[in-house]
């Protein structure tokens, strides 16, 4: 409105219709281990900020190796795809030697995404540009702890959810410390339901 001098009466903010997820019907994933599983459902656009999570994992590896050995991060991109951004991320993962603790799941179905929400211990969402971060609502509906970028879009979507912590999207050490904290607490929250 301000930038383009638009008439505010010609603009409507319409939040998406979010379906209630049948939590009981979503199958769990048996990871068959006692690891702490972290999920980040996102493509590899630069603003999705995967580098922050990779650097946070490296910080944990160096400062808390006993916790690091029990962490698995699930990304939803394919490590075999050879576009520029994927190559940068894969090279960073290899250079920091954290590849044993990152699983690139590739593109997965919506049903599988729901199973990850139900089965993982934490969702991270460090993206610094979003319209409406739908994964935030979906993860909160399962009562997952969430670490999210401290951005207006995230606060608008789940600002009143008890299980979210908003963090500076540039500070990988801060994210690492909060991952360590949640690893030690191992908590779930009351499932969050929105009512627009």
C-alpha positions in Angstrom: 0.0 0.0 0.0 2.7 2.4 1.0 5.3 1.5 -1.7 2.9 1.6 -4.6 0.4 4.1 -3.2 -2.5 1.6 -3.6 -6.0 2.2 -2.3 -6.3 0.0 0.8 -9.9 -0.7 0.0 -8.7 -2.7 -3.0 -6.6 -5.1 -1.0 -7.9 -8.1 1.0 -5.8 -10.4 3.2 -7.3 -13.9 2.9 -5.7 -16.6 5.0 -5.8 -20.1 3.4 -8.4 -22.6 4.4 -6.4 -25.2 6.5 -8.0 -28.6 6.7 -8.0 -30.4 10.1 -5.5 -33.2 9.9 -6.9 -36.6 11.1 -3.9 -37.1 13.5 -5.0 -40.7 14.6 -5.0 -41.9 11.0 -1.5 -40.6 10.1 0.9 -43.6 10.3 4.1 -43.2 12.3 7.5 -43.8 10.9 9.6 -46.4 12.7 13.1 -45.0 12.5 14.2 -48.0 14.5 16.7 -46.1 16.5 16.8 -43.9 19.6 17.9 -40.8 17.7 16.5 -37.3 18.0 14.9 -36.6 14.6 14.7 -33.1 13.3 12.5 -32.3 10.2 12.7 -29.4 7.8 10.2 -29.6 4.9 11.4 -27.1 2.3 12.8 -26.8 -1.2 16.3 -25.5 -1.7 15.5 -21.9 -2.5 18.2 -19.7 -1.0 15.8 -17.9 1.4 14.8 -21.3 2.9 18.2 -21.0 4.8 19.3 -24.6 5.0 22.9 -23.3 5.5 21.9 -22.1 9.0 20.8 -25.6 10.1 23.8 -27.2 8.6 26.1 -24.8 10.4 24.1 -25.3 13.6 24.7 -29.0 13.3 28.5 -28.4 12.9 28.4 -26.2 16.0 26.8 -29.1 18.0 29.3 -31.6 16.6 32.2 -29.4 17.9 30.7 -28.4 21.2 28.5 -31.3 22.2 29.7 -34.4 20.4 27.7 -36.7 22.8 24.5 -35.0 21.6 25.5 -34.7 18.0 25.9 -38.5 17.6 22.2 -38.8 18.5 20.8 -36.2 16.0 19.4 -36.9 12.5 18.2 -34.0 10.3 15.7 -34.8 7.5 15.7 -32.4 4.6 13.2 -32.8 1.7 15.5 -32.3 -1.2 17.3 -34.8 -3.3 21.1 -34.9 -2.8 21.5 -36.3 -6.3 20.0 -33.3 -8.1 22.7 -31.1 -9.6 21.3 -27.6 -9.6 23.5 -24.9 -8.2 21.8 -24.5 -4.8 21.7 -28.3 -4.2 25.4 -28.5 -5.0 26.2 -25.7 -2.6 24.3 -27.4 0.2 25.7 -30.8 -0.5 29.2 -29.4 -0.6 28.7 -27.6 2.7 27.4 -30.7 4.3 30.5 -32.6 3.1 33.0 -29.9 3.9 31.7 -29.6 7.5 31.6 -33.4 7.7 28.1 -33.7 9.0 26.8 -35.9 6.2 26.3 -38.9 8.4 23.6 -37.0 10.4 21.7 -35.4 7.5 19.2 -37.5 5.4 18.1 -35.9 2.1 14.7 -37.6 1.7 14.0 -36.1 -1.7 10.6 -34.9 -2.7 8.1 -36.7 -0.6 4.3 -37.0 -0.7 2.0 -34.9 1.6 1.0 -38.1 3.4 4.7 -38.8 4.1 5.3 -35.3 5.3 2.4 -35.8 7.8 4.1 -39.0 9.0 7.4 -37.1 9.6 5.5 -34.5 11.7 4.0 -37.3 13.8 7.3 -39.2 14.1 10.0 -36.5 14.5 11.0 -34.7 17.7 11.5 -31.2 16.3 10.7 -29.1 13.3 13.0 -26.3 12.3 11.8 -23.5 10.0 14.6 -20.9 9.4 13.1 -19.5 6.2 13.3 -15.7 6.0 10.8 -15.2 3.2 7.3 -16.8 3.2 3.8 -15.9 2.3 2.1 -18.2 4.8 4.3 -20.9 6.3 1.9 -23.8 6.1 4.4 -26.3 7.6 4.2 -24.2 10.8 0.5 -24.9 11.2 0.8 -28.5 10.2 3.7 -29.2 12.6 1.9 -27.3 15.4 -1.3 -29.4 14.8 0.8 -32.5 15.9 2.1 -30.7 19.0 5.7 -30.6 17.7 8.3 -28.3 19.2 9.2 -25.7 16.5 12.1 -23.4 16.1 11.1 -20.7 13.6 12.7 -17.6 12.1 11.7 -14.6 14.0 9.8 -13.0 11.1 6.4 -11.4 10.9 5.0 -14.2 8.7 5.8 -16.8 11.4 4.4 -14.8 14.2 1.2 -14.2 12.2 0.8 -17.9 11.5 1.5 -19.5 14.9 2.4 -16.6 17.3 0.1 -17.9 20.0 1.3 -21.6 19.8 3.1 -22.5 23.0 5.5 -24.9 21.3 7.2 -22.4 19.1 10.4 -20.4 19.7 11.2 -17.6 17.4 15.0 -17.1 16.7 17.2 -14.8 14.7 17.5 -16.4 11.3 21.2 -15.4 10.9 22.5 -16.9 14.2 23.4 -20.6 13.8 24.9 -20.8 17.3 21.6 -19.7 18.8 19.8 -22.3 16.8 22.3 -24.9 17.9 21.8 -24.0 21.5 18.0 -24.3 21.2 18.3 -27.6 19.4 20.5 -28.8 22.3 17.9 -27.5 24.8 15.0 -29.3 23.1 17.1 -32.5 22.8 17.5 -32.4 26.5 13.8 -31.7 27.2 12.2 -34.0 24.7 8.8 -32.4 25.0 5.6 -32.4 23.0 2.8 -29.8 23.2 -0.9 -29.8 23.1 -1.9 -30.0 19.4 -2.6 -26.6 18.0 -5.8 -25.9 16.0 -6.4 -22.7 14.2 -9.8 -21.1 13.7 -9.8 -18.4 11.1 
